[in-house]
Amino acid sequence: MSIQPVIMPRAADAATPDPRPIVSYPLFVSESFIGVLVSVKPGQAVPLHIHEHKDEAFDVVLGEGVILVAGRKVQAKPGTLVFVPAGTEHGLHNPGAADWLLRETVHERVYACSALRLVWLAFLKRLPVVGKRWRN
């Protein structure tokens, strides 16, 4: 089984967009837990952003770069692990001359409403006729 990449166009700055995409390679995906390898080329960046309901952990596999977390710059090289809690502003930047490879692990927080929806959908799957109407 080969891993298919996911292409994510990103810009280091809205005024000067970087035409090269940042590529992610999915490692595993479940309902609320995701793991990907992220390849950041020299000069590329992921702009500052916030995930309201996702905790993220970045583990550097290869190369060096900068992870910006809540206004702090973290020089990230192999062996560095940076945790970004939900609601925290963060971004990535590779100012170096070599590729930067990170393992990103994401946990999406499941709230009571989401959990009830998942239980409801699981229940509907088990109803042969009635459930078909509500699944679509």
N, C-alpha and C positions, 0 to 999 in steps of 0.2 A: 504494500500500500504506500503510495507516494503522498507526501505532504504538499497540498496545493497552497501557494502563497495568496495572501490577501493584500491588494494594493491600496494604500491609503495616501492620496495626495495631501501634502502638507505644505505650509508656507512658513518660512522663518519670520517673515514680516509681511503684513498685508500690502505694503507699498512695493515690495520687491519679492514677489512669489518665487519659490524654488520650484522649477518645473519637474524635478526628479521626485518620484514618489518614495515614500517610506514603505518598506515591505514588511509584513507580518506573516509568520508561518505558524498556523494553529498547531498546538501540541495536544490539547484536550479541551473539550467543551461539555459542560453539564448545565443543568438548569440555572445554577447560580454561581458556578466556579469555572473560570476560563484560564487557560495558559497558552501563551504565544511567544515565539521568538521574534524580536523586533530588530531589523537591520537599519541602522542610521548611517548614511554615507557622510563623508567629510563635508562640513558646511551646512548640513541639513539640521532642521529644528522642528520640534513640535511646539507650537505656541502655547503660552500659558492658558490653562483651562481648568474647569472644575467639574467633577462628577459628584452630583448630590447624593447618589445612592450606591456608589462603588468604592470599595477599598482596593488599592493597588499596591503591589510590591514589585520593585524593579531589582533584578539580580544581574549584575554585569558578568557576561560570559567572556567577551573578547573586546579589546580596545579600551579607549578612554573617552569620556565626555562629561558633560555637566547636566545634573538633574537639579532643576529649580523647584524648591518646595517651600511654600509659605514665605516667600521672600528671601530664603537662604539658598546659596549655591553650594551644591555638593559635588566635589570632584569624584567622579565614579569610575573606578577601574576594576579589573577582575577581582572578585571576592567581595565587592561592595554590594550591600543590600539596603535599599531605601524603601521604607513603607510610607505610603501616602493614604491617610484616612479619607473617607468620603467627606466632601465639602471643603477640601483643601486645594488651593490653587497650586498648580504644578505644570512643568513643561520640561522638554529635553533639548539639548543642543550638542552637536558634535563639532567643536572648533578645530579638531585635529586633522591630520593628513591621512589617517587610516580609518577603515570601517569600524563601527561600534556595534556590538551585538549584545542585546539584553534579553533576559527572560522576564516577561511581564506576566504576573499572576493577578487575576482580578476576581474579587468576590463581590457579587451584586447582593446588596442587602434585600432580604425578603421581609416585607411587612405583612401584617395580619390580612389586609385586603388582598394582597398578592397570593398569600398562602391559601386563603379561602377560594380564590379563583382557580388555583392549581388543583385543589381538592375537588372542586366542582367539575372541572374538565376531566379529571381522572374518573369521577363518578359517571359522567356522561358517556365516556368510552365504553363503559360496561353495560350501558343500556342499548340493546340492539336496534330498536326502531325509533323510540322517542328521542334518544340522544342525538341521532343524526340531524334532526331539525335544529338543535341548539348548538351544535359544533360549528356550523357554517356561518 
